[in-house]
Every structure is written in C-alpha cells, then in structure tokens.
Amino acid sequence: MRHRVVIIGAGFGGIRVARGLQGADVDVTLVDAHNFHTFQPLLYQVATAGLDTDDIAYPIRGIFRRSPVAVRVARVTAIDIEQRIVSTDRGEPLAYDTLVVAAGTVSHDFGIDGVAEHALPLKSVSDAVAIRNHLLDRFESAAIDGMQPGRLDVVICGGGPTGVEMAGGLRELYDRVLEHDYPELPVAEARITVVEMDDQVLPGFADHLRDRAAATLRHRSVDVVTGVAVGQVDAGVVELDDGRRLAADTVVWAAGVRAAPVAELLGIELGRQGRIVVGPDLSVPGHPELFAIGDIAIDPDHPLPQVAQPAIQGGRHVAAQIRRRLDGRDTEPFEYTDKGSMATIGRNEAVTEFPNGWTLAGRFGWLAWLGLHLVYLMGFRNRLNVLVNWAWNYLTYDRASRLLAPSDDD
Ligand SMILES: Cc1cc2nc3c(=O)[nH]c(=O)nc-3n(C[C@H](O)[C@H](O)[C@H](O)COP(=O)(O)OP(=O)(O)OC[C@H]3O[C@@H](n4cnc5c(N)ncnc54)[C@H](O)[C@@H]3O)c2cc1C
C-alpha cells in the first residue's frame, strides 16, 4: 500500500505541503472545512468594501486540478493518533501514515466580557462580509432613523497590522465614498478608534515605523489610544481598563488569536494559546508521523510569528521531510528565513521592515506592499481582479464592493 498523507487545512501551510508532495510516491488527501483557500492578509479590504470575496478566495480544487491530490471539503471532528485515523463531519474516516495539521487559528477574546457577544472578529471571509454588512447597515439605519451617539463610530480593538490596516481602510471608505453616498449624514464626524494595549501601535516593528504609523493614522483622523487594554465590551460601548468608555455601534476584534480547536482533538499537551508543540523538524515529539505547521504550531525554543511566511516555509519543509523519510533518510531541522514585515495605513502609505534592519515607508513602502500581496495571491484571475480593483479604487476613489450582501432569509 502507498504511504498515505492527510493534511488538515488548505491555508498557506497546507497548500505548500500538498504541492511539495506532487510527484512523490504517496497518496495525499487535503481536508478543509471550506472549498476555498483564503488570502487572509486582504480580508480587511473585503470588510472595507475595497475587494469582493472571490478576489481573495480561491477554490481548492482549482489549485489541484491537474494533480492527484484528493480534496475533501469537510470539517475534522476527531483524530485518533494511536489508530492514525482522522474523522470528518462528512465521509468515511481517513486513515493516514503521516498527518500534517495546518488548521491555523481562531479569534481569541482572552476571556474579556462581551467580546464574543458584541465584537466582530476578522478571521474569515464570512467575518469580513459580516463587518461590511454591519457597517453599511449602520449607515442605512442612520439615514432612516437619524443619528444616535456612536452609530457610525467604530472601535478597533488591537493595533497590530490587522487593526492598523482596518482603521486606514475604513477611514478611506468613510471619507472618500460613504460621505458622498450619504450627504445627509455627518460622516466626517464619525470616530474611528484603534485601541492598543502596548505603548504604540504595530508591536514588533521598529520604533520609528510605529510612531510614523500612529502619526499617519492620526493625520487621517483616526483616534489612536495606546497603553491601555480593553476591559469589557457591551452593546454599543467599549470600556477600557482606565475607565474610559468609547461609544461605538461597531466594534472590531483584532486583538488576538488562539489555535484552531483541531489542536485539542489530538489529545496531547498543548503549548501557549493552545498551539501544538513541535520539535526542530516540525514533528510532534514522540510522534514522528505527526507534523504541525503555521499558526497552529509552536517550537518553544524558536517561536515564530503567526504570519504567512512561517506557514509557507514550514509547509515546504514538511513536504521535504516526508520525502526524506520515504527515502529512508533522517529528517532535518527547519530553518526559517525571515523576510521582514509590512503593514499599510492606506493610500500611498505603508511601513516595511527588512530582516537586515532596513526600513521603507511612505509611497515606496506602499508600492512594495502592493507588489508583494499581488505575488502571494493565489491564481492569475485573482491577481488581475485585485490589480484592476486597486487601480479603479485609486483613480476613482470608488469602492464597487459596498453591497449589503443578502442574508439566508432574503
Ligand atoms: C485579518 C488578517 C490579516 C493578516 N495579515 C497578514 C499579513 O499582512 N501578512 C502575513 O504574513 N500574515 C498575515 N496574517 C496571518 C496569516 O494569514 C496567517 O499567519 C496564515 O494564514 C497562517 O497560515 P496557516 O496555513 O497556518 O493557516 P490558515 O491560512 O489560517 O489556514 C487554516 C485552514 O484550516 C482550515 N481548518 C481549520 N479548522 C478546520 C477543521 N476542523 N476542519 C477542516 N479544516 C479546518 C481553515 O478552513 C483554513 O483554510 C493575517 C491574518 C488575518 C486574520
């Protein structure tokens, strides 16, 4: 019987494992709860009506159309690591010889009261559409029922790249599009606030880039509140630990993540944020047949950031290790190459930090950000669509995707 590899998750990591095994003497099954791969770095653009969902999502079967990879669209519900069987909510259980867990993360509320009930996460395509719908619905309500305190205001909890990009994109949507769509509403007075518990936004970036990002946000009329944590979220209000209360009908939660629940199905001891603890070769200690990569995994001796590159490089590495084992060779340790970090604050402004310490900001940083995101997007059609949309948005100041998407009962 051929060696059977099951990969859980068709995100940045899982796709690279499956691709890396093409041509190998193995049967590969790739399982994902969705039938598409999501390019999460551009989710905020769907939430702020700059792009549509199918610009940033790509059908998994399309990626592996001409390859023997078997795709199963189903949610993993149980894993028996002794019997080596993965069960899903649809179809027969899948037996494996090697299992790769690449199921990413889910939004984490850190136990803060009211987050789950009143804040909108930004982790998936449906989250992004839910935020866009919610925002547009607030504007329609204001147009019909009149303004109430906080009706058009937004509080974004978390000043990392997601929070900063969301705030910048939102301000552009408000000032350049919705202000003209709703001339009767005081859109310019709507407050968009980013709350970050660290002493500056973009933790992990060089200090001067963090200061520049905060200054740009403020210049673009985004309130930046730093050095204080969110204490509680109620309907229409965010309460900060220092007692301040920020009224806002829309609260976006971009403050943290924890491992996807799949990690708990393994029945092994987990690390920080419920992540799967791996050794130097990315396999689970004591279980050489079990690998974990990307956001869901952590090597406590070499923790990596939960961004796309560790997942991409980890996926390639694990495919290579599976091949080595099949050839009777030992596995090698994973060596991560840092490719830097970047975040955009909106039109003509981004901050980029290279591994050698060089930095780029402003228009050049923004062009680098645009180029890199286009390169890593899945599929030529999506790249072209995104490029055309960006050019259109840039030249016309328009946002074509500001539809209130119909819900199931429409
Ligand atoms: C809003 C946002 C913005 C970001 N911006 C950037 C950025 O600018 N740059 C950057 O480098 N990184 C960014 N990231 C982080 C980056 O997207 C992640 O680090 C990366 O996606 C991790 O890849 P992964 O393969 O580990 O998991 P993911 O890409 O999250 O893929 C996990 C897959 O597992 C599937 N899955 C989960 N549970 C199950 C189950 N039970 N059964 C079946 N399938 C399951 C999911 O459907 C998903 O397809 C951003 C993330 C978010 C949320």
The ligand as a MOL file (V3000), in Angstrom:
LIG
                    3D

  0  0  0     0  0            999 V3000
M  V30 BEGIN CTAB
M  V30 COUNTS 53 58 0 0 0
M  V30 BEGIN ATOM
M  V30 1 C -7.0770 39.7210 9.0570 0
M  V30 2 C -5.7240 39.0730 8.9140 0
M  V30 3 C -4.6910 39.7460 8.3130 0
M  V30 4 C -3.4420 39.1540 8.1620 0
M  V30 5 N -2.4540 39.8470 7.5320 0
M  V30 6 C -1.2580 39.2520 7.3370 0
M  V30 7 C -0.2360 39.9150 6.6130 0
M  V30 8 O -0.4190 41.0540 6.1600 0
M  V30 9 N 0.9340 39.2620 6.4110 0
M  V30 10 C 1.1450 37.9950 6.8810 0
M  V30 11 O 2.2170 37.4250 6.6500 0
M  V30 12 N 0.2040 37.3570 7.5960 0
M  V30 13 C -0.9980 37.9360 7.8280 0
M  V30 14 N -1.9670 37.2850 8.5230 0
M  V30 15 C -1.6440 35.9860 9.1200 0
M  V30 16 C -1.6800 34.8730 8.0870 0
M  V30 17 O -2.8510 34.9430 7.3280 0
M  V30 18 C -1.5700 33.5520 8.8130 0
M  V30 19 O -0.3640 33.5420 9.5230 0
M  V30 20 C -1.5990 32.3760 7.8560 0
M  V30 21 O -2.8380 32.3330 7.1930 0
M  V30 22 C -1.3530 31.0700 8.6000 0
M  V30 23 O -1.3960 30.0250 7.6750 0
M  V30 24 P -1.8280 28.5620 8.1440 0
M  V30 25 O -1.6350 27.6800 6.9650 0
M  V30 26 O -1.1700 28.2180 9.4150 0
M  V30 27 O -3.3890 28.6700 8.4940 0
M  V30 28 P -4.6260 29.3310 7.6720 0
M  V30 29 O -4.1430 30.0760 6.4850 0
M  V30 30 O -5.3930 30.0300 8.7060 0
M  V30 31 O -5.3930 28.0370 7.1670 0
M  V30 32 C -6.0300 27.1600 8.0510 0
M  V30 33 C -7.0500 26.3410 7.2670 0
M  V30 34 O -7.5150 25.2750 8.1140 0
M  V30 35 C -8.8810 25.0940 7.9010 0
M  V30 36 N -9.4630 24.4580 9.0920 0
M  V30 37 C -9.4820 24.9320 10.3600 0
M  V30 38 N -10.1280 24.0730 11.1690 0
M  V30 39 C -10.5260 23.0340 10.3820 0
M  V30 40 C -11.2570 21.8330 10.6340 0
M  V30 41 N -11.7160 21.4860 11.8640 0
M  V30 42 N -11.5080 21.0040 9.6100 0
M  V30 43 C -11.0650 21.2960 8.3490 0
M  V30 44 N -10.3730 22.4290 8.0640 0
M  V30 45 C -10.1130 23.2820 9.0740 0
M  V30 46 C -9.4080 26.5020 7.6580 0
M  V30 47 O -10.6440 26.4710 6.9390 0
M  V30 48 C -8.2730 27.1350 6.8590 0
M  V30 49 O -8.4860 27.0330 5.4740 0
M  V30 50 C -3.2210 37.8500 8.6680 0
M  V30 51 C -4.2700 37.1650 9.3010 0
M  V30 52 C -5.5170 37.7680 9.4210 0
M  V30 53 C -6.6300 37.0240 10.0920 0
M  V30 END ATOM
M  V30 BEGIN BOND
M  V30 1 1 1 2
M  V30 2 1 2 3
M  V30 3 2 2 52
M  V30 4 2 3 4
M  V30 5 1 4 5
M  V30 6 1 4 50
M  V30 7 2 5 6
M  V30 8 1 6 7
M  V30 9 1 6 13
M  V30 10 2 7 8
M  V30 11 1 7 9
M  V30 12 1 9 10
M  V30 13 2 10 11
M  V30 14 1 10 12
M  V30 15 2 12 13
M  V30 16 1 13 14
M  V30 17 1 14 15
M  V30 18 1 14 50
M  V30 19 1 15 16
M  V30 20 1 16 17
M  V30 21 1 16 18
M  V30 22 1 18 19
M  V30 23 1 18 20
M  V30 24 1 20 21
M  V30 25 1 20 22
M  V30 26 1 22 23
M  V30 27 1 23 24
M  V30 28 2 24 25
M  V30 29 1 24 26
M  V30 30 1 24 27
M  V30 31 1 27 28
M  V30 32 2 28 29
M  V30 33 1 28 30
M  V30 34 1 28 31
M  V30 35 1 31 32
M  V30 36 1 32 33
M  V30 37 1 33 34
M  V30 38 1 33 48
M  V30 39 1 34 35
M  V30 40 1 35 36
M  V30 41 1 35 46
M  V30 42 1 36 37
M  V30 43 1 36 45
M  V30 44 2 37 38
M  V30 45 1 38 39
M  V30 46 1 39 40
M  V30 47 2 39 45
M  V30 48 1 40 41
M  V30 49 2 40 42
M  V30 50 1 42 43
M  V30 51 2 43 44
M  V30 52 1 44 45
M  V30 53 1 46 47
M  V30 54 1 46 48
M  V30 55 1 48 49
M  V30 56 2 50 51
M  V30 57 1 51 52
M  V30 58 1 52 53
M  V30 END BOND
M  V30 END CTAB
M  END
